[in-house]
Amino acid sequence: MRYRKGTIALSDTRDYPLLRRVLHSGFVTSNQLYEFMRLEYCAFSRNAFDNRIRRLLAHELLVRREIPNMNRGVVYSISRAGASEMIGKGEFFSGSMDKGEPSSVHVQHALELNDIHIALKRTGVLVRWTPESDIRSRNEFTEIGYVKDYDAVVAVRLDGHEHRFALEYERTPKAKARYQAIRKRIETETEFRHFLYLVPNYDLLLFLVRAFEGCPRTVYFGLRKDFLAETLSLSVQSNHSPVSTAFRAVLTAGSLRPNGRGARSAQAALFT
């Protein structure tokens, strides 16, 4: 089939998965995006992948950014036209399409969260990664949302059982009053039992443990670098005990108990 000059025919198996990944990542480096596509069997050649990126950039479906003071190389985000195309395909998106120039802090958070996601995908145990964009859409537009816009809600399969947990990557600390509000929200969460905060350094980990003291729900805290090296086997500390344990053991300890309401599990987005 011939197409009019200046138009683009998008592939359901190559272009749309790539645009979907950029939409839900917010920001992503070229290497991260290729790794996502490779793990999802949507890219088999780096040269073909690079050509596809150039084609999507030429048709203004992606935005190429060079963020100052970052040693990450080129970063991509979805364009207004790209977001509109994906919304038309039924993708969840509640954000503004007129964002202007992003802050380097916001971009760095997104890229480091991508590293966490990729590390987990490589293990083969990831069943579902519901990104913050999907969570925010559900929370804003439906009555079946979570109590908080988590960075991700993660489902993994371990020893034949599926386990879910809320994931937050806390790159920098919030004001103590903010954590009081977050604690109250977590106390009312009924969709899962496990909460994991990943942080870049041990001082921030101890700060968060203290911030969640008194919260009746158990919240676990671990280092991002440990997750990248050990994924679910990383050592975590909770707000209820100074004794560290492997997060995998935390998840599998309740394998025989129900994990949230069945209705929510059936409605969860099949997004990894």
Secondary structure, 3 states (H helix, E strand, C coil): CCCCCCCCCCCCCCHHHHHHHHHHHCCEEHHHHHHHHHHCCCCCCHHHHHHHHHHHHHCCCEEEECCCCCCCCCEEEECHHHHHHHHHCCCCCCCCCCCCCCCHHHHHHHHHHHHHHHHHHHHCCEEEEEEHHHHHHHHHHCCCCCCCCCCEEEEEEECCEEEEEEEEECCCCCCHHHHHHHHHHHHCCCCCCEEEEEECCHHHHHHHHHHCCCCCCCCEEEEHHHHHHHHHHCEEEECCCCCCEEHHHHHHCCCCCCCCCHHHHHHCCCCC
